[in-house]
Amino acid sequence: MIATMGEEDCHNEEAGQDPKPLESSTGDSNLRKAIDSLTSLISLSHSVRVFAVKWQLIRNKLQELNSGLIAVENCDSGENPAIKGLVSAVLVTVNDCNDLARRCVDLSYSGKLLMQSDLDVISSKFDSHSKKLSEIYNAGILTQGFAIVVSRPSIGACRDDMRFYVRDLMTRMKIGDAEMKRQGLVNLHEALVEDEKYVKVIVELNDIMYVLVNFLDSSEIEIQEGAAKVLSVISGFDSYKGVLVGAGIVAPLVRVLECGNELGKEASARCLQKLTENSENAWSVSAHGGVTALLKICAGGSNWRPELIGPACGVLKNLAGVEEIKRFMVEEDAISTFIKLVRSRDEAVQMNSIEFLQNIASGDELIRQMVVKEGGIRALMRVVEPRSSCSFKTREIALRAIENLCFSSTSSVGILLEYGFVHHLIFLLRNGEVPIQELALKVAIRLCGTSEEAKKEMGEAGFMPELVKFLDSKSIEVREMAAEALSGMVLVPKNRKKFVQDDRNIGLLLQLLDPEKENPGNKKLLLSILMSLTSCNSGRRKIAHSGYLKNIEKLAEAEVSDAKKLVRKLSTNRFRNLLSGFWHS
């Protein structure tokens, strides 16, 4: 515990003078006596083995009152009658409680019911003292110039030290003036950020959660903001979200969104974003007007910092899965708002906006058409195009949204092709990080299945050489996806001719069919590609003349049906004399 003195007191001490006037010594002496008595009583209470629940409750109240008096001790209060009267009353109650504690330790009480009643009475008296102390603070009677500060325990401190520190902060926040509340919130937030174990301590103390939630409605903007920041940290822990909701946090968070300052709104939005990851909390946000407040923020666009818009979008994204809320958002022109936000330069805003559009259109053809009609495809295309400054993570999310929004409609696929989507897709296939390359492969497979025109454009863009490279990937899944996309592309005559122009392509396909290769995983697809290639003369010729033709022979001998079909296809033409006799069996 560190006591800080004002400069005047230090000067007086250096001069050999008492730091405080003599006339206040009696009051100060009684205050110190009350603090010492409370500390002693707290220690004695730990020795009580009966009525454990009641004594724990009393001990909590003793610690709260003790922290409050410690905060008062060095205030320049002089002979203030309110303080003197309170301290005198506390001393009387402490003496009475000390007597009860001794009787409980010695088991010398006359009856359990009578002792329980006495403990309830003494508990209510300590409640009354704490309330009176709070009133004194709020009345501005005290000046806070020399308040004792409890140092934050070092990292790795025991739970009791952490609990004492948090309880001290809670007391200051409950009974202190606006500045003390603000500083207490700052200190609490710093502790949470430094060591997440403080979160559990706060939740275990219980009362502090209600104090923090009440602060969200404070008329002091800085207190409101500080409480929102602390609660935002706590809301990041799944196991405590229910505690926050149970403490009634949603309604005041929405009020901060409506009336708080920008930093308070940001913390409130982050808190709600984490809470609404659980869809059960969606209705609570909507019932308190949160959807309207959030849409207003998102529609404000450039009026707010991205640090606010991002989490606000995130909350609405979480709520979009609830049918009734989704309908309301559509009526409030949310689609147009979020298409504009997709163009934001802030990554968090972009990602949340894209995911919002994807969520709100999921399984709803009418809304999907609205997204397309209002320019959603064009906005998403700007994210994935090669010249985009967006991160690959954002492009990945946009690519997934394009797949979900556009591939179920021929007209939407046509718009994609018109905007050059094929060239954007191959860029991601060639240059993206592994997750986006795999996603691009999946998208390529689906695009192949949409239309003949899509296959042609993919062939012209140079997809086939890229897919061939992936056929020899270490990943079985990637090999199979590449083979599936390629098998769809070579169904187009123009693509087949293009494919067989490179002699290495057929050689690689046949080489990969080596029966001795462990688990190639895509033999059926590779044989399907080769079967398609036999539809053109140059393809049949190059297969028949390949040095790896023996691999097909071995598969046919092993009764692989697709290999036998391929052999028969080849044996019906003028290359028959090149084939082994078993092909006719």
Secondary structure, DSSP 8 states (H G I E B T S, - for coil): -B----HHHHHHHHTT--SS-GGGHHHHHHHHHHHHHHHHHHHHHTT--SSHHHHHHHHHHHHHHHHHHHHHHTS--TT-HHHHHHHHHHHHHHHHHHHHHHHHHHT--S-HHHHHHHHHHHHHHHHHHHHHHHHHHHTT-S--TT--B-----TT--HHHHHHHHHHHHHHHHHS-HHHHHHHHHHHHHHHHH-THHHHHHHHH-HHHHHHHHHTT-SSHHHHHHHHHHHHHHTTSHHHHHHHHHTT-HHHHHHHHHHS-HHHHHHHHHHHHHHTTSGGGHHHHHHTTHHHHHHHHHHHGGGS-HHHHHHHHHHHHHHTTSHHHHHHHHHTTHHHHHHHHTT-S-HHHHHHHHHHHHHHHTT-HHHHHHHHHTTHHHHHHHHHSTT----HHHHHHHHHHHHHHHTT-HHHHHHHHHTTHHHHHHHHHHHS-HHHHHHHHHHHHHHHTT-HHHHHHHHHHTHHHHHHHHTT-S-HHHHHHHHHHHHHHTTSHHHHHHHHTSHHHHHHHHHHT-TTSS--S-HHHHHHHHHHHTTSHHHHHHHHH-TTHHHHHHHHHTT-HHHHHHHHHHHTSTTGGGS-GGGG-
